[in-house]
Amino acid sequence: MAGRGGPRGRGRGAPALRGRGGGPSIGSVPSSGPGIPNQGDHIATVGVKRSAFGSSGRAIEVFTNHYEVSIPQGMIYHYDAISPSEHTLPARLNMELIVKLQERDHPEIFTPRGVYDGRKNMFSVKRFPFENDTRTFDVTLSDPNVQDSPGRAAVGRGPKIYKIKLTKVAEINPEVLSRFLEGSQSHDNTVLTAITALNVVVRMEPTKNYPFNVRSFFTPREQKDIGGGLVLWRGYFQSVRPAIGKMLINIDISTGTMYKEGPLLNICLEFFNRGNDPNILAPARGLPERERLRLQRFISGVRVMTNAANQGQQGRTRTPRVVKKLSSAGANSLSFTMREGGTMTVAQYFARTYNRPLQHPAILCVEVGNGALIPIELCTVVPGQIMRKQVPPEKTKDVLEFATKKPADRLASIRNGLGVLSYGQSEYVRDTGGPLSVNARVLNPPTLKYGQNSKQPTIVPRDGAWNMIDKKFFQPATIKAWVVVVYERQNRFRDENAKDMIAGLLEACAAVGIVVQDKQPLVFWENAQGTIADHLRKAGLACNQKKGVFPNLIVAVLPEQATDIYTAIKHFGDVSTGVATQCLKSQKCTRAKQQYYANVCLKINVKLGGINTIPDARSVSILTDPHNPTIVMGADVIHPAAHSEGRPSFTSLVANVDSDTAKYIADCRVQTSRQEMIDDLEDMATHMIDMYINYRRNVEKKPNPQPKRIIFYRDGVSEGQFRQVLEHELPQIKKACAKMKVDPKITVIVVGKRHHVRFFPKRPDEADRSGNCRAGTVIDRDIVHPLEMDFYLQSHGGLLGTSRPAHYNVLYDDNRLTADGIQQLSFALCHVYARSTRSVSIPAPVYCMYFHPFLYSDQVHSAFRCGYCLLPSQEPL
């Protein structure tokens, strides 16, 4: 019982952590009204204190997936729950032990019962009568009274005894939480512990009845079989959060990938999807070793019940067994030594001991936690088990389809989930009201400028979208020479297909202003099994030999599922040689429409150093003020996938070099695996500042090339890491400025999307075509931090499902920007992402880092090009 986790358990008794009055179990703090909480100078915050709300834009009201709750009135006692075991027990088992302790063994002590988080923390409104506030209990689950399977002695054993030590570590006065919500209390450890206690309270009831994963639990009420031995369950997320003058529960739907219940044999057959013949699981009949290992990875950790008897419950264990691994041979080939001497196979053991000959003796066995070997055909997967491994790639589409819900359907599902949450029947949380209605505003989108030769030189986006009709790029690039390399088979992508593709691309380039000096590029068909770099080098040499110049663009036509080819092409172009590459799918560019090629031109133009569009100066005065030249930086750290060992994390920094914040460069470094703070930020920021100064001095011919402002957007940082950003990364930016002998004022803004906050239009005329809130919807009241400057901005138009707003936290602000200024700035930066004619969900400098192609290639260099950013070496300074 060490660490942190979600609760699981069952119990009855008096209510725990009750509030007063008619609100939900955790009572209501009187709201301080629509104004800013009264913050004294002595109140400490991590980020910038909120001094005012924003006011620009059109005022509306929206629903949000928050419900108001109340705060308990009496003292809360915090206990450490520790099991002095050599191994950390699963949260599910921890919770079962605490339930047995409170309900069965000592109800006279634990009435009213405490609430438990499944790991370390227990909270109670009653101070338990322990000597010196600590006591150790012996707790058992049950006596299995079963006969063991082969590999273990078949002797009777008593129930296993677990020791649980409870020690009071703190007393929490809920008054500190009330003062915090009113703005008269710092966000210190006492406040954090009180919020933790309330989270444990609201999760206690549902997670004792359903499988859970951190903050979500899952129910079979809504499910979908996706094959491969997996089924999706609808889940519900809940989290208690502080807001201005009140506590709120954030409730959202989630998706759990579960193992299908039933015979383990059926699940294994489904996993391979090769028919219903159990003999495909027999090594002696051709099961490849790599396939056995793949199946072992899939089912390891699954809990199974075993039934060795022909009828009834004789021989069935009361406690599920955990699968550790698969045997290397079938049950009729696995032998073990008996205690009384002699050997027999697993198949013989079950036939003699249980009078049950195996139906499929040649197939695999599972080895369970105690080392016993059990034939697969005798195992049954217990229901409600979350698959905590990575979802197989071929199932991703099914998961997305199940998880995607339109806004109205999502809100209805959340409301239906209140019944599952059982707030009305729970002894821990009383009934809540309806979803909260909050004040919002819809910001005006920025005006975007295109080239002077455009019939329509400016455009104001509508619902986060616009088009390229009658527009030419603000700064079109030039294609001096180019080659086409086709990796699709020639009988599928014929010579006429290549000619049509070239003609379509030339027409699209002319429409947007890209100058193509070479109208007849060389075309090569290559075998995808060959060396990609050699193919591209050969094409470049042929172009130079025939036309006297190397190509500055390589267009590659790829077949379906050509990830390896794509990676090799990008490595050749962006790392090895510095030539722009554009990959096209053969299916899409066969009889493609002009809209497709227009979208391709958006990528080609910026790869060749052009600028597609810029925001009009009047729309973002903060960025275009000639007296305050501004660098906008975006930083993120990308970590390896779960269960990936020995792979590093990658840090990236993107920044503009031009005065219009439309041309960006990128830098990428490697650092310690799963470390979030960026170690090399000083060197990276120094490079960005140097490039900015050189570009403004040598290309734009500005008399004052030094930056006066730096706006630093940081993605991927949790609330608990805000202070680390200020202590570790902000000083590095300041050192970079000092190294470059500049003294800009710095603003640090954390932007995140890893949250469950959603907004829903109250009226149909306030929704876009997808049913979502319109692009530009901003909320900086009602549900935001009681003290610090933060806001939610839904900057993009909806396409599928319910849009997720971005959450912005202002951690540092030398520039003393207003709330309106920061919100309008962030919204404008969501419109300058070069690869599309739609606003994106977060500002472009951090959004483009989601598309870097080499973050997990075998060779990663310090600088690279994506479809948006330029290699520093590519910009002629």
TATA-V34929 format. One record per backbone hydrogen bond with DSSP energy under -0.5 kcal/mol. NH is the residue of the N-H (numbers start at 1). CO is the residue of the C=O. E is the energy in kcal/mol with one decimal. If there is no record, write none. Layout:
NH CO E
NH CO E
//
This chain:
16 427 -0.7
19 25 -1.0
23 20 -0.6
35 32 -0.5
38 182 -0.7
39 37 -1.0
40 38 -0.6
40 183 -0.6
43 40 -1.5
44 42 -0.5
48 810 -2.6
50 787 -2.8
58 442 -2.1
59 57 -0.5
60 440 -2.7
62 438 -2.2
63 760 -2.9
64 436 -2.1
65 758 -1.2
66 64 -1.6
67 249 -2.0
69 247 -2.4
73 18 -0.8
76 172 -2.4
77 124 -3.5
78 170 -2.8
79 77 -0.5
79 122 -3.6
80 167 -3.1
81 120 -3.1
82 80 -0.6
82 165 -2.7
84 82 -0.6
85 83 -3.5
94 90 -2.7
95 91 -2.5
96 92 -1.8
97 93 -2.2
98 94 -2.1
99 95 -2.4
100 96 -2.4
101 97 -2.4
102 98 -2.4
103 99 -3.0
104 99 -0.6
104 100 -1.2
105 100 -2.4
106 101 -2.2
109 106 -1.0
110 106 -2.0
111 109 -0.8
113 14 -0.6
115 123 -2.7
117 121 -2.1
122 79 -2.4
123 115 -2.6
124 77 -1.8
128 126 -0.7
130 128 -2.4
133 130 -1.8
134 131 -1.4
135 166 -2.0
137 164 -3.0
139 137 -0.5
139 162 -3.1
141 160 -0.5
144 142 -0.8
152 149 -1.2
155 153 -1.6
162 139 -3.2
162 160 -0.5
164 137 -2.6
165 82 -3.4
166 135 -2.7
166 164 -0.5
167 80 -1.8
168 133 -2.7
169 78 -2.9
170 78 -1.5
172 76 -3.7
173 171 -0.6
174 74 -0.5
174 172 -0.7
176 173 -2.2
177 174 -0.5
178 174 -1.8
179 175 -2.5
180 176 -1.9
181 177 -2.3
182 178 -1.4
183 180 -1.2
184 179 -2.9
185 179 -0.5
187 44 -1.1
188 186 -1.8
192 188 -2.1
193 189 -2.7
194 190 -1.9
195 191 -2.3
196 192 -2.3
197 193 -2.4
198 194 -1.9
199 195 -2.0
200 196 -2.2
201 197 -1.9
202 198 -2.1
203 199 -1.5
204 200 -0.9
204 201 -0.8
205 201 -0.6
207 203 -1.8
208 204 -1.0
208 205 -0.5
209 206 -1.2
210 206 -1.3
211 218 -0.6
213 216 -3.3
215 213 -0.7
216 213 -2.2
217 236 -1.8
218 211 -2.6
219 234 -2.5
222 219 -0.6
224 232 -1.9
226 224 -0.6
226 230 -1.3
227 230 -0.7
230 227 -1.2
231 258 -2.4
232 224 -3.3
233 256 -2.6
234 219 -0.7
234 222 -2.3
235 254 -3.3
236 217 -2.7
237 252 -3.5
238 215 -1.5
239 250 -1.5
241 248 -3.2
243 246 -2.3
245 181 -1.7
245 243 -0.8
246 243 -0.8
247 69 -0.7
248 241 -2.8
249 67 -3.1
250 239 -3.3
250 248 -0.6
251 65 -2.2
251 249 -0.6
252 237 -2.1
254 235 -2.3
256 233 -2.6
258 231 -3.1
258 256 -0.7
259 385 -2.4
260 229 -2.4
262 381 -1.9
264 379 -2.5
267 263 -1.5
268 264 -2.3
269 265 -2.1
270 266 -2.4
271 267 -2.1
272 268 -1.5
273 269 -1.8
274 269 -0.7
274 275 -0.5
278 276 -0.8
280 277 -1.8
281 278 -2.3
282 279 -1.7
283 281 -0.6
285 282 -1.6
286 283 -1.5
287 282 -1.4
288 286 -0.6
292 288 -2.0
293 289 -2.4
294 290 -1.9
295 291 -2.3
296 292 -2.3
297 293 -2.4
298 294 -1.4
299 295 -2.2
300 296 -1.6
301 323 -3.3
302 299 -2.1
304 321 -3.2
305 380 -3.0
307 378 -1.8
309 314 -0.7
316 313 -2.4
317 306 -0.9
321 304 -3.2
323 302 -3.0
323 321 -0.5
324 367 -3.4
325 367 -1.4
327 365 -2.6
331 363 -1.8
332 361 -2.1
333 330 -1.8
334 330 -0.8
335 333 -0.6
336 344 -2.0
338 342 -2.8
341 338 -1.3
344 336 -1.7
346 331 -0.7
346 334 -1.9
347 331 -1.9
349 345 -2.2
350 346 -2.0
351 347 -1.7
352 348 -2.6
353 349 -3.0
354 350 -1.4
356 350 -1.5
363 360 -1.4
364 281 -1.2
365 329 -0.5
366 374 -3.0
367 325 -3.2
368 366 -0.6
368 372 -2.2
369 322 -1.0
371 368 -2.4
373 150 -1.3
374 366 -2.6
374 372 -0.5
376 364 -1.8
378 375 -1.8
379 376 -1.9
380 305 -2.7
381 262 -3.3
382 303 -1.6
386 384 -0.6
387 257 -3.6
388 386 -0.9
395 392 -2.3
396 392 -0.5
396 393 -1.3
399 395 -2.1
400 396 -2.6
401 397 -2.4
402 398 -2.0
403 399 -2.4
404 400 -2.0
410 406 -2.9
411 407 -2.5
412 408 -2.0
413 409 -2.4
414 410 -2.4
415 411 -2.4
416 412 -2.5
417 413 -1.8
418 414 -0.7
418 415 -1.0
419 416 -1.3
420 416 -0.7
421 417 -2.7
422 418 -1.0
423 418 -1.0
426 422 -2.3
436 66 -2.5
438 62 -2.9
438 436 -0.5
440 60 -2.8
441 778 -2.0
442 58 -2.2
443 441 -0.6
443 776 -2.7
448 459 -2.8
449 614 -3.4
450 457 -3.6
451 472 -3.1
454 451 -1.6
455 470 -0.6
456 470 -2.4
459 448 -1.8
461 446 -0.7
461 459 -0.6
462 465 -2.4
465 462 -1.1
466 837 -2.0
471 468 -1.7
473 512 -2.9
474 612 -2.1
475 611 -2.9
476 473 -0.6
479 515 -3.5
480 478 -0.8
483 553 -1.5
484 522 -2.9
485 555 -2.8
486 524 -3.6
487 485 -0.5
487 557 -3.3
492 489 -1.7
493 489 -2.3
498 494 -1.9
499 495 -2.2
500 496 -2.3
501 497 -2.3
502 498 -2.5
503 499 -2.5
504 500 -2.6
505 501 -2.3
506 502 -2.5
507 503 -2.3
508 504 -2.0
509 505 -2.5
510 506 -2.2
511 507 -1.8
512 508 -1.6
513 509 -1.0
514 509 -1.6
515 477 -2.1
516 514 -0.6
517 479 -2.6
517 515 -0.7
518 479 -0.8
519 517 -0.7
522 482 -0.7
524 484 -2.6
526 486 -2.8
526 524 -0.5
530 527 -1.9
532 530 -0.7
535 531 -1.8
536 532 -2.4
537 533 -2.4
538 534 -2.4
539 535 -2.1
540 536 -2.2
541 537 -2.4
542 538 -2.3
543 539 -2.0
544 540 -2.2
545 541 -2.4
546 542 -2.1
547 543 -2.8
548 544 -1.6
549 543 -0.6
552 481 -2.1
553 481 -0.8
554 580 -2.1
555 483 -2.8
556 554 -0.6
556 582 -2.6
557 485 -2.4
558 556 -0.6
558 584 -3.4
566 562 -2.5
567 563 -2.6
568 564 -2.1
569 565 -2.4
570 566 -2.5
571 567 -2.3
572 568 -2.2
573 569 -2.6
574 570 -2.9
575 570 -0.5
575 571 -1.6
576 571 -2.3
577 572 -2.2
578 573 -1.1
579 573 -1.0
580 552 -0.8
582 554 -2.7
584 556 -3.0
586 558 -2.9
589 585 -1.9
590 587 -0.5
591 589 -0.8
596 593 -0.8
597 593 -1.2
598 594 -2.5
599 595 -1.9
600 596 -1.7
601 597 -2.1
602 598 -1.2
603 599 -0.9
603 600 -0.6
604 600 -2.3
605 601 -2.5
606 602 -1.0
607 603 -1.9
608 604 -1.6
609 606 -1.3
610 605 -3.0
611 475 -2.2
614 449 -1.6
615 660 -0.5
616 447 -3.6
619 616 -1.7
620 616 -1.0
623 620 -0.9
624 620 -1.6
625 621 -1.0
626 624 -0.5
628 625 -1.6
631 709 -2.4
632 630 -0.5
633 631 -0.6
633 711 -3.0
634 654 -2.7
635 713 -2.4
636 652 -1.8
638 650 -3.0
639 637 -0.5
644 641 -1.8
645 643 -0.7
649 671 -1.8
650 638 -2.7
651 669 -2.5
652 636 -2.3
653 667 -2.5
654 634 -2.7
655 665 -2.0
656 632 -1.2
657 663 -2.3
658 663 -0.7
661 658 -0.9
664 662 -0.5
665 655 -2.6
666 870 -1.0
667 653 -2.2
668 862 -2.7
669 651 -2.5
671 649 -2.5
675 672 -1.8
676 674 -0.6
679 677 -0.6
681 678 -0.6
684 680 -2.3
685 681 -3.1
686 682 -2.3
687 683 -2.1
688 684 -2.0
689 685 -2.6
690 686 -2.3
691 687 -2.5
692 688 -2.3
693 689 -2.5
694 690 -2.4
695 691 -2.4
696 692 -2.4
697 693 -2.2
698 694 -3.1
699 695 -2.2
700 695 -2.0
702 696 -3.3
708 629 -2.8
709 629 -1.9
710 745 -2.4
711 631 -2.9
712 710 -0.6
712 747 -3.3
713 633 -3.1
713 711 -0.7
714 712 -0.5
714 749 -2.8
715 635 -2.8
715 713 -0.5
716 751 -0.7
721 718 -1.8
722 719 -1.3
725 721 -1.8
726 722 -1.7
727 723 -2.1
728 724 -2.9
729 724 -0.7
729 725 -1.1
730 725 -2.4
733 729 -1.7
734 730 -2.1
735 731 -2.3
736 732 -2.1
737 733 -2.1
738 734 -2.3
739 735 -2.4
740 736 -1.8
741 738 -1.0
742 737 -2.5
745 708 -2.5
747 710 -2.6
748 812 -2.5
749 712 -2.9
749 747 -0.5
750 809 -2.9
751 714 -2.4
751 749 -0.5
752 807 -2.2
755 753 -1.9
760 63 -2.7
762 61 -0.8
766 763 -1.7
767 764 -1.6
768 772 -2.6
771 768 -1.8
774 766 -0.8
776 794 -2.9
777 774 -1.5
777 794 -1.1
778 441 -3.1
779 792 -2.6
783 781 -3.4
789 48 -3.0
790 788 -0.8
791 808 -1.9
792 779 -2.6
793 806 -2.5
794 777 -3.1
795 793 -1.0
803 801 -0.5
805 757 -0.5
805 803 -0.6
806 793 -2.5
807 752 -2.8
808 791 -3.0
808 806 -0.5
809 750 -2.6
810 789 -2.5
811 748 -2.1
811 809 -0.8
812 748 -1.5
814 746 -3.0
816 813 -0.6
822 818 -2.4
823 819 -2.2
824 820 -2.6
825 821 -2.3
826 822 -2.5
827 823 -2.2
828 824 -2.4
829 825 -2.2
830 826 -0.8
830 827 -0.6
831 828 -2.0
832 829 -0.9
834 832 -0.6
836 833 -1.1
839 464 -2.5
840 830 -2.5
844 829 -1.9
846 843 -1.6
847 843 -2.2
848 844 -2.4
849 846 -0.7
850 847 -2.0
851 848 -1.6
852 849 -0.9
855 852 -0.6
857 854 -1.1
860 858 -0.5
861 859 -0.5
866 869 -0.7
870 664 -2.0
874 871 -1.8
875 871 -0.6
875 872 -1.1
876 874 -0.7
877 875 -1.0
//
